[in-house]
Every structure is written in C-alpha cells, then in structure tokens.
Amino acid sequence: MKNKKIVLFLLVAFAALIPLKNVYAQYSEKQKEILAERVKSEFLDAWNAYKKYAWGHDALKPLSKTYHDWYTESLLMTPVDAFDTMILMGLKDEAADAKKLILEKLSFDKDMRVQNFEIVIRLLGGLLSAYQWDGDPGFLALANDLADRLLPVFNSPTGMPYRYVNLKTGAVDGNVSNPAEIGTLLIEFGMLSKITGKPVYYDKAKKAAVELFNRRSSIGLVGSSINIETGEWESSKSHISGGIDSYYEYLLKSYLLFGDEDMKKMYYSSIEAVNKYLWEVVDGRGWYCVADMNTGEKLAHTYGALDAFMPAMLSLGGDVERARELQRSGFLMWNLFGIEPERFDYTTYAPVYEGYPLRPENIESAYYLYKYTRDDKYLMMVETYLETIIKHCKCDEGFAHLASVVTMEKSDDMESFFLAETFKYLYLTFAKDSALDFSSVIFNTEAHPFKKSFAKGK
C-alpha cells in the first residue's frame, strides 16, 4: 500500500509538471490571434469533412467517412448546432451554406419520437441563437413550431416533463427522468417567451423546475432519477455530473438572463447544499463526490469530463476562488492521461470510463476563468487542450471520439456539440473581445449564446 501511494504521488506530480514550461508565459495579442486563427482552421477542417461526407444529415462518422442520423430522418443537428459558431468566427460563406440548408430543408412535421432534452438544447437553442445573431425570421418560425410540438411533454400529473415526445402526434413517454432533463429547459423556453411575448413556454419550464426543487431532500440535495408522474425519487444518488449538472446551471442562468428572483433563491440554496455535502479535498485538491441525497453519506469519489463544467458555473455565480481550485483539479485530470477520461476516481487516479467524446466542459471552465481573472494560465490550459485534441482526435477527415484515453483508440463519431461547444470555447478564449461581449450573453448548455438585452421586435 505504501509503494502504491508513492507511485500515485509521482504520477500526479509528473502530470502536474507537464505544462510548467508555459505556466508563467504571457500571451501577446499576436500569439492569441495566431491561436484563434488556428482554432478557426481546425474548425473548418471538421466542418468541411461534415459537408463532404454527411451533408444534410445529423452528424459525421469520421472514420468510415459516412453519416449518422439520430432518428428515422435527419434533423440537421450539426448545421443548426454549428451555425452560431460560424457567425462568431466570421465564416460568412459557411454560415450562408448552413442557413440555406436549414431554412430550405429543416421540418419538424415528422412522425418521429425524439428525446425532449437533446432536441431543446441543440435544436431549439440553436435556432433561437441563430435568430438573434442572424435576424432571419425563418429561424424563429422553426423554433416556435418546434417548441409547440414539444409542449405535450409537460402534460404530466406533476408538470415535470416526460423524456420523449412524438413531433407529429404529441404522444409522450418516459416517466422516469432526471434533474438535468427536467430543469434544462428554462433558458430556451424562456427566451422564446421573451421574444414572442407568449409566457406559456417559460411558465411550463419554470413550473417543472420548481416542482423538482420542492422535492429536494431535507439537506437540500436532489437525486439522480425521479418518477415525474408520482414525484417519487427512484435513485437517491446525488452529484454534479451528467443527469444533474445543468439543472443547477439553468437555475443560475435563468436568474441572470431573465432576472427571475425565484431562480436566484433556488440556485444559491442548492449550491450551498452541494458545497456542504459533495465538496471534498483529497491530497490537497478540491473535487465533488457522489453522496446520498438524504444523509450526505459519501458513496463514490469520482469526477469526470461532464463535472468539469462546474468551475464555469461557480465563477458565473460569484465563487471564483472555489472555481479556480476546482479547475486546477480538472487540469490535472486532463494531463494524467494525456486527455481527459469521461470519468475517473480521484483517490486512485484510475479511469472509471476511459472514453473521450470530444467534450467541451474543461475548456468552457478555463474560458470563463480567463474572462473573470485575465490570468494567462487559463490561456495556457486552453492551448494544452487544443494541442492534445488535435494530436489524439484528428483524423484524415474531421475529428473522432476516443474509445479510450489509455490506448488512444478512436471511435467513429463526431457529435454536433464538438462544433457547437468545443470549438466555440476554444476560439473565444483566444479571440478578441470584440468577437463576443462576454458580459452581454448567457450561454445555454450547448454553448448557444443568448443576448441578455434581446427583446421582442429587435
């Protein structure tokens, strides 16, 4: 056991030292400009591979050089998701091609069962952002039509949404859901209400979030699954990872975007409980664990790629010091393996899930912290993320997920969020502030930037 601890200590120390050559480097404006242009170039490689092999479909399969559709017909996931990234990068020709495809081909009048959560964050969020940044009413018409087709999900006894809905018939199913899928609707439905002047969208999304919040435990935590018909918890495991993560994020962002004081109270009450029962320090580093929602008993000491959104949210909520400490841990996680695993045990430093599906959250958090602190070490972090993604994930055509960060074996996927989120945060970290006024927007969980000042008629 003693020898094992020594090996682990040396492994962690070595990983922490990997990027030290750059820690004290100051990035000149020219260096940042070069890095921003490099990100743009890599984005174009990914986008052009999509156009070459998957045009009109949901996503590229980069290894087999073919395509993947989520359902029986394409919903143009990648073009909708990537559109505002192209706008922010100033890629006018590429944005024009995507816009033409979307406005001419995208239809939601389909007898198709879809997952509400993913459709909301990728498509509804993407279309609303496209309308704000491009101004074409065709984007708003599509968003409005889509939202109307999704509204039946809220027709449960509690008002919390079903997970699935048929876009044509309105038939719903999936009565066991999770906090993320229940609460991560506020931004998109709220923005649609703000633009159209129709309160029904935000009212239903807010009721769902309030119903969930009211079922938190006596110590203030939520579990990982709940029956939306009975309101009874199916799992009492509490954490900040996938299935719960963006529930907390949207409470805070709904307050910041819409000035909703109820959401403010719900967020700060929730984060107080999360910090009290899930935060722990191991070997001098802060992490968030898995615990029982009712007792606070620690159940697992794991952290991963999805959890890495947390420093961004903490800094947005005013807790920059804790955000900095957690980002230090997230950067270690990335360097331990050469690229971050989906999940690992921070007491043994062993991966629990070895894959890396091109996730953006670690980059997102470094971007937020750079904007709040202007500390160049976050530029160094993002440069590290960029270089390792290119090194390990780039293919002849596009980029691929990693099946394992241990073997670096690739898998045949390039999800739309890689273009919507990962590349956007990489680019905006190095781009001039004029590319996007960080203080004037709130990003949805798919990195679609919604303008705080955007109102009906603008």
C-alpha positions as CSV (number, residue, x, y, z in Angstrom):
1,M,0.0,0.0,0.0
2,K,2.9,2.4,0.8
3,N,4.5,1.7,-2.5
4,K,1.2,2.2,-4.3
5,K,0.8,5.6,-2.7
6,I,4.3,6.6,-3.7
7,V,3.6,5.6,-7.3
8,L,0.4,7.6,-7.3
9,F,2.1,10.6,-5.8
10,L,4.8,10.5,-8.5
11,L,2.2,10.1,-11.2
12,V,0.2,13.1,-10.1
13,A,3.3,15.2,-9.6
14,F,4.5,14.3,-13.1
15,A,1.2,15.2,-14.7
16,A,1.1,18.5,-12.9
17,L,4.5,19.4,-14.2
18,I,3.8,18.6,-17.9
19,P,2.7,22.1,-18.8
20,L,5.0,24.0,-16.5
21,K,7.1,25.3,-19.4
22,N,4.2,27.7,-20.2
23,V,2.8,28.5,-16.8
24,Y,4.5,31.9,-16.5
25,A,4.3,32.8,-20.1
26,Q,2.5,35.9,-21.0
27,Y,0.4,35.7,-24.2
28,S,0.8,38.6,-26.6
29,E,-2.1,39.8,-28.7
30,K,-0.3,38.4,-31.7
31,Q,0.0,35.0,-30.1
32,K,-3.6,34.9,-29.2
33,E,-4.6,36.0,-32.7
34,I,-2.5,33.1,-34.2
35,L,-4.1,30.6,-31.8
36,A,-7.6,31.9,-32.7
37,E,-6.8,31.5,-36.4
38,R,-5.6,28.0,-35.8
39,V,-8.8,27.1,-34.0
40,K,-10.7,28.5,-36.9
41,S,-8.7,26.5,-39.4
42,E,-9.3,23.3,-37.4
43,F,-13.0,24.1,-37.2
44,L,-13.1,24.4,-41.0
45,D,-11.4,21.0,-41.4
46,A,-14.2,19.5,-39.3
47,W,-17.0,21.4,-41.0
48,N,-15.7,20.6,-44.5
49,A,-15.4,16.9,-43.6
50,Y,-19.1,17.1,-42.5
51,K,-20.0,18.8,-45.8
52,K,-18.1,16.2,-47.8
53,Y,-19.5,13.1,-46.2
54,A,-22.6,13.9,-44.2
55,W,-24.2,17.0,-45.7
56,G,-27.9,17.1,-44.9
57,H,-27.5,14.6,-42.1
58,D,-27.2,14.9,-38.3
59,A,-23.5,14.1,-37.8
60,L,-20.3,12.9,-39.4
61,K,-18.8,9.4,-38.8
62,P,-15.2,10.4,-39.5
63,L,-13.5,7.0,-39.6
64,S,-15.9,5.3,-42.0
65,K,-16.4,8.7,-43.8
66,T,-20.2,8.4,-43.8
67,Y,-23.0,9.9,-41.6
68,H,-25.3,9.2,-38.7
69,D,-28.9,10.4,-38.2
70,W,-30.3,10.3,-34.7
71,Y,-33.8,9.2,-35.8
72,T,-35.5,7.9,-38.9
73,E,-34.9,11.2,-40.7
74,S,-32.3,13.9,-40.3
75,L,-33.0,17.0,-38.1
76,L,-29.8,18.7,-39.3
77,M,-28.2,18.6,-35.9
78,T,-24.7,19.6,-37.0
79,P,-25.7,22.6,-39.2
80,V,-28.1,24.0,-36.6
81,D,-25.6,23.5,-33.7
82,A,-22.6,24.9,-35.6
83,F,-24.3,27.9,-37.2
84,D,-23.6,30.5,-34.4
85,T,-20.1,29.2,-34.1
86,M,-19.5,30.2,-37.8
87,I,-21.2,33.6,-37.2
88,L,-18.8,34.3,-34.3
89,M,-15.8,33.1,-36.3
90,G,-16.8,35.4,-39.2
91,L,-17.1,32.4,-41.6
92,K,-19.8,34.1,-43.8
93,D,-19.7,31.6,-46.7
94,E,-20.0,28.6,-44.4
95,A,-22.8,30.2,-42.4
96,A,-24.7,31.1,-45.6
97,D,-24.5,27.4,-46.8
98,A,-25.7,26.2,-43.4
99,K,-28.5,28.8,-43.3
100,K,-29.7,27.9,-46.8
101,L,-29.8,24.2,-45.9
102,I,-31.7,24.8,-42.6
103,L,-34.3,27.2,-44.0
104,E,-35.0,25.1,-47.1
105,K,-34.8,21.6,-45.7
106,L,-35.5,21.5,-41.9
107,S,-39.0,20.5,-40.9
108,F,-40.4,19.1,-37.6
109,D,-43.6,17.9,-39.2
110,K,-42.4,14.3,-38.8
111,D,-44.0,11.2,-37.2
112,M,-40.9,10.8,-35.0
113,R,-40.3,10.1,-31.3
114,V,-37.5,12.3,-30.0
115,Q,-35.7,13.0,-26.7
116,N,-37.0,16.3,-25.5
117,F,-33.8,17.4,-23.6
118,E,-31.4,16.9,-26.5
119,I,-33.8,18.5,-29.0
120,V,-34.2,21.5,-26.8
121,I,-30.6,22.3,-26.1
122,R,-29.3,21.6,-29.6
123,L,-32.1,22.5,-32.0
124,L,-34.4,24.9,-30.1
125,G,-31.4,26.6,-28.6
126,G,-29.5,26.7,-31.9
127,L,-32.5,28.1,-33.8
128,L,-33.1,30.8,-31.2
129,S,-29.5,31.8,-31.2
130,A,-29.4,31.8,-35.0
131,Y,-32.4,34.2,-35.0
132,Q,-30.7,36.5,-32.5
133,W,-27.4,36.6,-34.4
134,D,-28.6,36.5,-38.0
135,G,-32.1,38.1,-37.7
136,D,-33.9,35.9,-40.3
137,P,-37.4,35.3,-39.1
138,G,-37.3,31.8,-40.7
139,F,-35.2,30.7,-37.7
140,L,-37.8,32.0,-35.2
141,A,-40.6,30.3,-37.2
142,L,-38.8,27.0,-36.9
143,A,-38.1,27.5,-33.2
144,N,-41.7,28.4,-32.5
145,D,-43.0,25.4,-34.4
146,L,-40.6,23.1,-32.6
147,A,-41.5,24.4,-29.2
148,D,-45.2,23.9,-29.8
149,R,-44.6,20.3,-30.8
150,L,-42.6,19.8,-27.6
151,L,-45.1,21.3,-25.2
152,P,-47.0,18.0,-24.6
153,V,-44.1,16.7,-22.5
154,F,-45.3,18.9,-19.7
155,N,-48.7,17.2,-19.5
156,S,-47.8,15.0,-16.5
157,P,-49.5,15.0,-13.1
158,T,-46.6,17.0,-11.6
159,G,-45.9,19.3,-14.5
160,M,-42.4,17.8,-14.8
161,P,-41.7,16.7,-18.4
162,Y,-41.8,13.3,-20.0
163,R,-38.5,12.4,-21.6
164,Y,-39.8,11.6,-25.1
165,V,-42.4,13.1,-27.4
166,N,-43.6,12.4,-31.0
167,L,-43.2,15.5,-33.0
168,K,-46.4,14.9,-35.1
169,T,-48.8,13.2,-32.7
170,G,-47.7,14.7,-29.4
171,A,-47.6,11.2,-27.8
172,V,-45.3,11.2,-24.8
173,D,-43.5,8.5,-22.8
174,G,-40.5,8.2,-20.4
175,N,-41.9,8.8,-16.9
176,V,-38.6,8.2,-15.1
177,S,-36.3,11.2,-15.7
178,N,-33.5,13.1,-14.0
179,P,-32.9,16.7,-12.8
180,A,-31.0,17.7,-15.9
181,E,-33.7,16.7,-18.3
182,I,-36.3,18.3,-16.2
183,G,-34.6,21.6,-15.4
184,T,-32.5,22.2,-18.5
185,L,-35.4,23.8,-20.5
186,L,-35.7,27.2,-18.7
187,I,-33.2,29.1,-20.9
188,E,-34.6,28.0,-24.3
189,F,-38.3,28.1,-23.4
190,G,-37.8,31.3,-21.5
191,M,-36.0,33.0,-24.4
192,L,-38.8,32.0,-26.8
193,S,-41.3,33.6,-24.3
194,K,-39.2,36.7,-24.2
195,I,-39.0,37.0,-28.0
196,T,-42.6,36.2,-28.8
197,G,-44.3,37.7,-25.8
198,K,-46.0,34.3,-25.1
199,P,-45.5,33.4,-21.4
200,V,-46.7,29.7,-21.8
201,Y,-43.2,28.4,-22.7
202,Y,-41.4,29.8,-19.7
203,D,-44.3,29.2,-17.4
204,K,-44.3,25.5,-18.1
205,A,-40.5,25.2,-17.9
206,K,-40.4,27.1,-14.6
207,K,-43.2,25.0,-13.1
208,A,-41.2,21.9,-13.9
209,A,-38.0,23.3,-12.2
210,V,-40.0,24.4,-9.1
211,E,-41.7,21.1,-8.8
212,L,-38.3,19.4,-8.8
213,F,-36.8,21.9,-6.4
214,N,-39.7,21.3,-4.0
215,R,-38.8,17.6,-3.9
216,R,-35.2,18.1,-2.8
217,S,-34.2,16.3,0.4
218,S,-34.2,17.8,3.9
219,I,-30.5,18.6,3.5
220,G,-31.1,20.4,0.1
221,L,-29.8,17.8,-2.4
222,V,-31.5,16.1,-5.4
223,G,-31.2,12.6,-6.5
224,S,-30.3,11.2,-9.9
225,S,-33.7,9.9,-11.1
226,I,-37.3,10.7,-10.3
227,N,-40.7,9.5,-11.5
228,I,-42.3,12.6,-13.0
229,E,-45.8,11.1,-12.6
230,T,-45.7,10.2,-8.9
231,G,-42.9,12.7,-7.9
232,E,-41.1,9.9,-6.1
233,W,-37.3,9.6,-6.3
234,E,-36.1,6.4,-8.0
235,S,-32.4,7.0,-7.1
236,S,-31.0,8.9,-4.1
237,K,-27.5,9.3,-5.6
238,S,-26.6,13.0,-5.7
239,H,-23.7,14.5,-7.7
240,I,-22.9,17.3,-10.1
241,S,-22.3,15.1,-13.2
242,G,-24.5,14.1,-16.2
243,G,-28.1,13.8,-15.3
244,I,-28.0,16.5,-12.7
245,D,-25.3,19.0,-13.8
246,S,-27.3,21.5,-16.0
247,Y,-30.2,21.7,-13.6
248,Y,-28.1,23.8,-11.3
249,E,-26.6,25.7,-14.3
250,Y,-30.1,26.7,-15.5
251,L,-31.3,27.9,-12.1
252,L,-28.5,30.4,-12.1
253,K,-28.7,31.3,-15.7
254,S,-32.4,31.9,-15.6
255,Y,-31.8,34.5,-12.9
256,L,-29.0,36.2,-14.8
257,L,-30.9,36.1,-18.2
258,F,-34.4,36.9,-17.1
259,G,-34.0,38.5,-13.7
260,D,-36.1,35.8,-12.1
261,E,-35.6,36.2,-8.3
262,D,-37.2,32.7,-7.6
263,M,-34.4,31.1,-9.6
264,K,-31.8,33.1,-7.8
265,K,-33.1,31.8,-4.4
266,M,-33.3,28.2,-5.8
267,Y,-29.7,28.3,-7.1
268,Y,-28.0,29.7,-4.1
269,S,-29.9,27.4,-1.8
270,S,-28.9,24.5,-3.9
271,I,-25.2,25.4,-4.3
272,E,-24.9,25.8,-0.6
273,A,-26.0,22.2,-0.1
274,V,-23.9,20.9,-2.9
275,N,-20.8,22.6,-1.5
276,K,-21.6,21.4,2.0
277,Y,-22.1,17.7,1.2
278,L,-20.4,17.0,-2.1
279,W,-17.2,19.1,-2.0
280,E,-14.1,17.4,-0.6
281,V,-10.4,17.9,-0.6
282,V,-8.2,14.9,-1.4
283,D,-4.4,15.2,-1.5
284,G,-4.7,18.9,-1.4
285,R,-7.1,19.2,-4.3
286,G,-10.8,20.0,-4.3
287,W,-13.3,17.7,-6.0
288,Y,-17.1,17.0,-6.0
289,C,-18.1,13.5,-4.9
290,V,-21.2,11.3,-5.2
291,A,-23.3,11.2,-2.0
292,D,-26.7,10.1,-0.7
293,M,-29.2,12.9,-1.1
294,N,-30.8,12.2,2.2
295,T,-27.9,11.7,4.5
296,G,-24.9,13.2,2.8
297,E,-23.0,9.9,3.1
298,K,-20.2,9.8,0.5
299,L,-20.8,7.0,-2.0
300,A,-18.1,7.4,-4.6
301,H,-15.0,9.6,-5.2
302,T,-15.3,10.2,-8.9
303,Y,-15.1,13.2,-11.2
304,G,-15.2,13.5,-14.9
305,A,-15.5,15.4,-18.2
306,L,-19.1,16.4,-17.6
307,D,-18.4,17.5,-14.0
308,A,-15.7,19.9,-15.4
309,F,-18.5,22.5,-16.3
310,M,-18.6,23.3,-12.6
311,P,-15.8,26.0,-12.4
312,A,-17.6,27.9,-15.1
313,M,-20.9,27.8,-13.2
314,L,-19.2,28.7,-9.9
315,S,-17.4,31.7,-11.3
316,L,-20.6,32.8,-13.0
317,G,-22.3,32.6,-9.6
318,G,-19.5,34.6,-7.9
319,D,-17.4,31.9,-6.3
320,V,-14.3,32.4,-8.3
321,E,-11.9,31.1,-5.7
322,R,-13.5,27.7,-5.5
323,A,-13.8,27.7,-9.3
324,R,-10.0,28.3,-9.6
325,E,-9.3,25.4,-7.1
326,L,-11.6,23.0,-9.0
327,Q,-10.2,24.0,-12.4
328,R,-6.7,23.1,-11.0
329,S,-8.1,19.6,-10.3
330,G,-9.7,19.4,-13.8
331,F,-6.5,20.3,-15.5
332,L,-4.7,17.6,-13.5
333,M,-7.3,15.1,-14.7
334,W,-6.7,16.0,-18.3
335,N,-2.9,15.7,-18.0
336,L,-2.9,12.5,-16.1
337,F,-4.0,10.6,-19.2
338,G,-2.9,13.0,-22.0
339,I,-6.5,13.9,-22.5
340,E,-9.4,13.7,-20.0
341,P,-11.4,10.5,-19.5
342,E,-15.2,10.5,-19.2
343,R,-14.8,9.7,-15.5
344,F,-12.1,8.8,-13.1
345,D,-11.5,8.0,-9.4
346,Y,-9.6,10.9,-7.8
347,T,-8.5,8.7,-4.9
348,T,-6.8,6.1,-7.0
349,Y,-6.3,8.1,-10.2
350,A,-7.7,5.2,-12.2
351,P,-10.2,5.8,-15.1
352,V,-13.7,4.6,-14.5
353,Y,-14.9,5.3,-18.0
354,E,-12.0,5.6,-20.4
355,G,-13.6,7.3,-23.4
356,Y,-13.3,11.0,-24.5
357,P,-16.2,12.0,-26.7
358,L,-14.7,15.5,-27.7
359,R,-16.3,17.1,-24.7
360,P,-16.0,20.9,-24.1
361,E,-16.6,21.4,-20.4
362,N,-13.0,21.6,-19.2
363,I,-12.4,24.2,-22.0
364,E,-15.5,26.1,-21.1
365,S,-14.4,26.5,-17.5
366,A,-11.0,27.7,-18.4
367,Y,-12.6,30.2,-20.8
368,Y,-14.9,31.6,-18.1
369,L,-12.0,31.8,-15.6
370,Y,-9.9,33.7,-18.1
371,K,-12.7,36.2,-18.7
372,Y,-13.1,36.7,-14.9
373,T,-9.4,36.8,-13.9
374,R,-7.4,37.6,-17.1
375,D,-4.9,35.1,-15.7
376,D,-2.8,33.8,-18.6
377,K,-2.5,30.4,-17.1
378,Y,-6.0,29.7,-18.4
379,L,-4.8,30.6,-21.9
380,M,-2.1,28.0,-21.3
381,M,-4.7,25.5,-20.2
382,V,-6.8,26.0,-23.3
383,E,-3.8,25.8,-25.6
384,T,-2.9,22.5,-24.0
385,Y,-6.5,21.3,-24.6
386,L,-6.3,22.4,-28.2
387,E,-3.0,20.7,-28.9
388,T,-4.0,17.4,-27.3
389,I,-7.3,17.2,-29.1
390,I,-5.5,17.8,-32.4
391,K,-2.9,15.2,-31.5
392,H,-5.1,12.4,-30.4
393,C,-8.5,13.1,-32.1
394,K,-7.8,14.5,-35.6
395,C,-8.4,12.1,-38.5
396,D,-7.8,12.3,-42.2
397,E,-11.3,13.8,-42.4
398,G,-12.6,15.6,-39.3
399,F,-12.1,14.6,-35.6
400,A,-13.1,11.4,-33.8
401,H,-14.1,10.4,-30.3
402,L,-11.7,8.4,-28.3
403,A,-12.8,5.0,-27.2
404,S,-10.0,5.0,-24.6
405,V,-7.7,7.7,-23.3
406,V,-5.4,4.9,-22.2
407,T,-4.9,3.3,-25.6
408,M,-5.9,6.5,-27.6
409,E,-8.0,4.2,-29.9
410,K,-10.6,6.3,-31.9
411,S,-14.3,5.6,-32.3
412,D,-16.4,6.6,-35.3
413,D,-18.3,9.6,-34.0
414,M,-18.1,13.4,-34.3
415,E,-21.1,14.8,-32.4
416,S,-22.6,18.2,-33.3
417,F,-21.6,19.6,-29.9
418,F,-18.0,19.4,-31.0
419,L,-18.7,22.2,-33.4
420,A,-21.2,24.0,-31.2
421,E,-19.3,24.0,-28.0
422,T,-15.8,22.6,-28.0
423,F,-14.6,24.7,-31.0
424,K,-16.6,27.8,-29.8
425,Y,-15.0,27.9,-26.4
426,L,-11.5,27.2,-27.9
427,Y,-12.0,30.1,-30.3
428,L,-13.5,32.6,-27.9
429,T,-10.7,32.1,-25.4
430,F,-8.1,33.5,-27.8
431,A,-10.3,35.8,-30.0
432,K,-10.5,39.5,-29.4
433,D,-13.2,40.7,-27.0
434,S,-15.0,42.2,-30.0
435,A,-15.8,38.7,-31.3
436,L,-18.3,38.4,-28.4
437,D,-19.0,40.6,-25.5
438,F,-18.9,38.0,-22.7
439,S,-20.8,40.2,-20.3
440,S,-23.7,40.6,-22.6
441,V,-24.7,37.0,-23.2
442,I,-25.6,33.8,-21.4
443,F,-24.7,30.5,-23.0
444,N,-27.2,27.7,-22.9
445,T,-25.7,24.3,-22.0
446,E,-24.9,23.7,-25.7
447,A,-22.9,26.9,-25.8
448,H,-25.5,28.8,-27.8
449,P,-25.1,32.5,-26.8
450,F,-28.4,34.3,-25.9
451,K,-28.3,38.0,-25.7
452,K,-29.4,39.4,-22.3
453,S,-30.8,42.6,-23.9
454,F,-32.7,40.8,-26.7
455,A,-36.4,41.6,-26.6
456,K,-39.4,41.3,-28.9
457,G,-39.1,43.2,-32.1
458,K,-35.3,43.5,-32.0
